[in-house]
């Protein structure tokens, strides 16, 4: 009930102010420092990005290997650690994709 009332008030406030346009919002581009700092900043960001990607891939394979090894060698604890690791790996990949998308939206693309 309260949420509906707040939603209605917000809708009415937006309607009273008129149309809100966010044109050219995607054209905002952050500028890296000029000179040599630009190349170092790009290189650092690229290395971090690929490091995270390879870490996610490595953890996924290690977790899958623990699950299979735990089942083959009848070690319930290893299978449990592997399944937990696989869960956190998938969750980490989702978070990485979301953060990367948010940063791309903030910084801009094709500047």
Secondary structure, DSSP 4 states (H G I P E B T S, - for coil): -HHHHHHHHHHHHHHHH-----TTGGG--PPPPSTHHHHHHHHHHHHHHHHHHHHHHHHHHHHHHHHHHHHHTT-HHHHHHHHHHHHHHHHHHHHHHHHHHHHHHHH-S--
